[in-house]
Amino acid sequence: MDRESALSASRRDNEELRAHALTDQLTGIANHRGMELELQMIVARCERNNEGVQVALIDLDGFNAINDQYGHEFGDRFLVHIARRLRGAVRPEDLVARTGGDEFVVVAPGSTYFNLRERLESAMIGRFAHGTIVIDYGGASVGLIQTASAGFDMAKLLRNADEAMYEVKKSRKGSRTASTG
């Protein structure tokens, strides 16, 4: 009986450690390592089912300025808020991960998910309040790529999403510069 209890406790501890290693401790969503493992499974499933996949890379525009102006505690609360909004904008089977300080990845299996980029962009725009501080956040740069068939290369998917995000970021900077004169 003691051996069985110890084995059961050991399994629980290992599962806790695994979850801890794959989860971003601040936001509670997948971290970079968790995203890579989940992306492998999603890609394999999509290849088996001959489905496409959509990958969005998200960079929070102006996050460093928010962090500098309002402090790291406010910045952390803002990241948690964004993670929650992203989870709310996608389906339960979609992956949402925080892969860096202010970078997130969303992976949506299947190529029929309509207007994913617009859904993600609008989820991040709006008012955020913590304590006595209130900001109106103008949104993030969302680069989205979509593949309609099997034969995915995960590194290439992420690289292409990253390139798409930087194109969006450049155009957003250009439109802000043009609008301010």
C-alpha positions as a Python dict, from the first residue, in 0.01 Angstrom:
ca = {
    (1, 'M'): (0, 0, 0),
    (2, 'D'): (279, 245, 86),
    (3, 'R'): (456, 175, -242),
    (4, 'E'): (137, 236, -439),
    (5, 'S'): (74, 565, -255),
    (6, 'A'): (431, 678, -320),
    (7, 'L'): (401, 587, -688),
    (8, 'S'): (73, 776, -716),
    (9, 'A'): (222, 1082, -543),
    (10, 'S'): (526, 1066, -770),
    (11, 'R'): (304, 1060, -1080),
    (12, 'R'): (108, 1362, -951),
    (13, 'D'): (431, 1549, -880),
    (14, 'N'): (566, 1469, -1227),
    (15, 'E'): (245, 1587, -1390),
    (16, 'E'): (260, 1911, -1189),
    (17, 'L'): (622, 1968, -1292),
    (18, 'R'): (538, 1900, -1657),
    (19, 'A'): (247, 2145, -1648),
    (20, 'H'): (467, 2402, -1474),
    (21, 'A'): (738, 2362, -1740),
    (22, 'L'): (490, 2416, -2026),
    (23, 'T'): (288, 2703, -1882),
    (24, 'D'): (367, 3073, -1863),
    (25, 'Q'): (353, 3138, -1490),
    (26, 'L'): (224, 3494, -1527),
    (27, 'T'): (-62, 3443, -1771),
    (28, 'G'): (-147, 3076, -1722),
    (29, 'I'): (-135, 3003, -2096),
    (30, 'A'): (125, 2794, -2279),
    (31, 'N'): (482, 2920, -2276),
    (32, 'H'): (727, 2887, -2566),
    (33, 'R'): (809, 2524, -2486),
    (34, 'G'): (441, 2438, -2442),
    (35, 'M'): (359, 2612, -2770),
    (36, 'E'): (620, 2410, -2958),
    (37, 'L'): (488, 2079, -2821),
    (38, 'E'): (126, 2169, -2885),
    (39, 'L'): (206, 2301, -3232),
    (40, 'Q'): (370, 1966, -3317),
    (41, 'M'): (50, 1785, -3218),
    (42, 'I'): (-175, 2029, -3405),
    (43, 'V'): (36, 2006, -3721),
    (44, 'A'): (40, 1624, -3705),
    (45, 'R'): (-340, 1617, -3659),
    (46, 'C'): (-396, 1862, -3945),
    (47, 'E'): (-169, 1661, -4173),
    (48, 'R'): (-358, 1339, -4088),
    (49, 'N'): (-692, 1509, -4155),
    (50, 'N'): (-563, 1698, -4461),
    (51, 'E'): (-662, 2027, -4298),
    (52, 'G'): (-497, 2363, -4302),
    (53, 'V'): (-375, 2562, -4007),
    (54, 'Q'): (-362, 2931, -3925),
    (55, 'V'): (-77, 3076, -3722),
    (56, 'A'): (-87, 3429, -3581),
    (57, 'L'): (211, 3600, -3424),
    (58, 'I'): (119, 3896, -3207),
    (59, 'D'): (341, 4176, -3080),
    (60, 'L'): (196, 4425, -2833),
    (61, 'D'): (269, 4765, -2984),
    (62, 'G'): (378, 5018, -2725),
    (63, 'F'): (413, 4766, -2443),
    (64, 'N'): (759, 4887, -2340),
    (65, 'A'): (626, 5242, -2304),
    (66, 'I'): (335, 5113, -2091),
    (67, 'N'): (577, 4920, -1872),
    (68, 'D'): (813, 5218, -1841),
    (69, 'Q'): (539, 5470, -1766),
    (70, 'Y'): (322, 5268, -1528),
    (71, 'G'): (562, 5009, -1386),
    (72, 'H'): (613, 4637, -1412),
    (73, 'E'): (318, 4542, -1191),
    (74, 'F'): (82, 4727, -1422),
    (75, 'G'): (261, 4575, -1724),
    (76, 'D'): (218, 4226, -1580),
    (77, 'R'): (-154, 4284, -1515),
    (78, 'F'): (-186, 4411, -1872),
    (79, 'L'): (-23, 4092, -2009),
    (80, 'V'): (-265, 3879, -1806),
    (81, 'H'): (-554, 4088, -1939),
    (82, 'I'): (-436, 4043, -2300),
    (83, 'A'): (-395, 3665, -2254),
    (84, 'R'): (-751, 3645, -2120),
    (85, 'R'): (-887, 3850, -2410),
    (86, 'L'): (-703, 3634, -2663),
    (87, 'R'): (-841, 3313, -2505),
    (88, 'G'): (-1187, 3465, -2525),
    (89, 'A'): (-1148, 3547, -2895),
    (90, 'V'): (-1071, 3193, -3011),
    (91, 'R'): (-1221, 2844, -3000),
    (92, 'P'): (-1141, 2601, -2716),
    (93, 'E'): (-933, 2383, -2950),
    (94, 'D'): (-711, 2674, -3056),
    (95, 'L'): (-374, 2729, -2895),
    (96, 'V'): (-285, 3060, -2729),
    (97, 'A'): (72, 3098, -2601),
    (98, 'R'): (299, 3367, -2467),
    (99, 'T'): (635, 3314, -2631),
    (100, 'G'): (825, 3618, -2511),
    (101, 'G'): (787, 3934, -2307),
    (102, 'D'): (509, 4089, -2516),
    (103, 'E'): (475, 3830, -2792),
    (104, 'F'): (192, 3583, -2825),
    (105, 'V'): (112, 3306, -3073),
    (106, 'V'): (-231, 3176, -3169),
    (107, 'V'): (-261, 2852, -3364),
    (108, 'A'): (-598, 2759, -3513),
    (109, 'P'): (-631, 2416, -3673),
    (110, 'G'): (-843, 2396, -3986),
    (111, 'S'): (-855, 2652, -4262),
    (112, 'T'): (-1218, 2753, -4217),
    (113, 'Y'): (-1175, 2989, -3923),
    (114, 'F'): (-1316, 3308, -4063),
    (115, 'N'): (-1162, 3649, -3984),
    (116, 'L'): (-917, 3522, -3722),
    (117, 'R'): (-684, 3819, -3760),
    (118, 'E'): (-967, 4069, -3723),
    (119, 'R'): (-1100, 3882, -3418),
    (120, 'L'): (-758, 3891, -3251),
    (121, 'E'): (-697, 4257, -3337),
    (122, 'S'): (-1032, 4371, -3201),
    (123, 'A'): (-992, 4160, -2885),
    (124, 'M'): (-685, 4359, -2787),
    (125, 'I'): (-814, 4709, -2853),
    (126, 'G'): (-983, 4892, -2572),
    (127, 'R'): (-976, 5019, -2219),
    (128, 'F'): (-769, 4854, -1950),
    (129, 'A'): (-778, 4957, -1587),
    (130, 'H'): (-578, 4842, -1289),
    (131, 'G'): (-600, 5028, -964),
    (132, 'T'): (-620, 5398, -1040),
    (133, 'I'): (-454, 5367, -1382),
    (134, 'V'): (-666, 5350, -1695),
    (135, 'I'): (-530, 5326, -2049),
    (136, 'D'): (-699, 5306, -2386),
    (137, 'Y'): (-489, 5052, -2573),
    (138, 'G'): (-473, 5097, -2949),
    (139, 'G'): (-396, 4736, -3026),
    (140, 'A'): (-124, 4503, -3138),
    (141, 'S'): (44, 4398, -3461),
    (142, 'V'): (-101, 4064, -3571),
    (143, 'G'): (71, 3870, -3847),
    (144, 'L'): (-135, 3580, -3976),
    (145, 'I'): (-48, 3306, -4218),
    (146, 'Q'): (-280, 3037, -4338),
    (147, 'T'): (-204, 2709, -4510),
    (148, 'A'): (-475, 2511, -4678),
    (149, 'S'): (-305, 2175, -4713),
    (150, 'A'): (-82, 1926, -4539),
    (151, 'G'): (297, 1922, -4548),
    (152, 'F'): (371, 2181, -4281),
    (153, 'D'): (713, 2281, -4162),
    (154, 'M'): (666, 2423, -3811),
    (155, 'A'): (973, 2645, -3821),
    (156, 'K'): (863, 2787, -4155),
    (157, 'L'): (508, 2848, -4025),
    (158, 'L'): (642, 3050, -3732),
    (159, 'R'): (896, 3233, -3949),
    (160, 'N'): (628, 3328, -4203),
    (161, 'A'): (392, 3445, -3927),
    (162, 'D'): (677, 3651, -3780),
    (163, 'E'): (745, 3812, -4119),
    (164, 'A'): (374, 3887, -4163),
    (165, 'M'): (364, 4046, -3816),
    (166, 'Y'): (659, 4272, -3898),
    (167, 'E'): (487, 4383, -4218),
    (168, 'V'): (178, 4474, -4016),
    (169, 'K'): (395, 4651, -3758),
    (170, 'K'): (563, 4860, -4031),
    (171, 'S'): (228, 4955, -4183),
    (172, 'R'): (84, 5047, -3841),
    (173, 'K'): (385, 5269, -3769),
    (174, 'G'): (350, 5428, -4112),
    (175, 'S'): (-20, 5498, -4063),
    (176, 'R'): (43, 5650, -3718),
    (177, 'T'): (318, 5872, -3861),
    (178, 'A'): (95, 5977, -4151),
    (179, 'S'): (-198, 6054, -3924),
    (180, 'T'): (3, 6271, -3688),
    (181, 'G'): (141, 6478, -3963),
}
